[in-house]
Every structure is written in C-alpha cells, then in structure tokens.
Amino acid sequence: NKMKMTPEEAGPMLQAYAQKAQERMAEENLKEGQEFLAKNGKRSEITTTESGLQYEVITEGTGAKPTTENQVKVHYHGTTIEGEVFDSSVDRGEPASFPMNGVIKGFSGGLTKTQVGGKIRIYIPSELGYGDNPRPGGKIKPGDTLIFECELLEIL
C-alpha cells in the first residue's frame, strides 16, 4: 500500500506521456489527411490552391465575393474526413455570422472563393485549420483535416 512515487513526481511523468500521445495522434492524423487530400485533389471538380486548401463549387453565386476584412452570414456543415460532424449551423437551423478574420485560415480562405448565393465545399489541411491543437469536446483531434460545406448568404 506504499506509493512508489508522490503525486508531485508522477504529475510531470503523466504530462509528458500525454504530450507524446498527442504528438503521435497528430502525426497519424496529419498523414491520413495528406493522403486524403492527395487523392481528393485528383478529382476534376477540385481546385487546389497554392496553400494546399482545396475546394469545389457546388452552386455558383451571383453576388459579391467576400474578403478577409468582411463579416459574413453563412450556413455551414463541418465534418472530419471520417464524416464525423463537429459543428453545423444547418443542424442548428440558424445561420452564423462572423468576421472573416476571426475564423481559421482555411475557412475564410475557402469562402473568398465563392460569391453571395453560392455554395462551396472546402477541404482544409491541418495547418490551415487547428493544427496540432485539439478542440474542446474531442471531435477535432490534433492534425485533423476538415471539410466544410458552406452557403454564403450575405456579406454584412
């Protein structure tokens, strides 16, 4: 019944173990995402930007294109490449409004590729998303590639 180490000694060891586990997960997810994007990028309807962001236009819009300085109103549905939904204004039944410079680079970068009234699917590599930083709730893991389907309703 005697402990081999004190909680003060065990704490740093447990923290180091958790950090290594997160790094391994990030590496695995990053590799999986890179393979997904390489295959996805071969599809004729996919455009790949210099940054590695991929997108496909689902419905052409007829209005203005937003810039990263704008605030926009959108309906969106976000999933991992495995298809797990992590956030969806569509499921909530209410569009979201936000400043374009207040979201991840891949999301705002993808929205600049469509016009008001348009619908686009954006494939976001980890480095343009959340990188190795997991998100609260555990649905977005370190190194995850993300997919957003977005309808640009208006520029505010």
Buried (B, 14 or more C-beta within 10 A) or exposed (E): EEEEEEEEEEEEEEEEEEEEEBEEBBEEBBEBBBEBBEEBEEEEEBEBEEEBBBBBBBEEBEBEBBEBEBBBBBBBBBBBBEEEEBBBBBEEEEBBEBEBEEBBBBBBBBBBBBBBBBBBBBBBBBBBBBBBEBBEEEBBBBBBBBBBBBBBBBBE
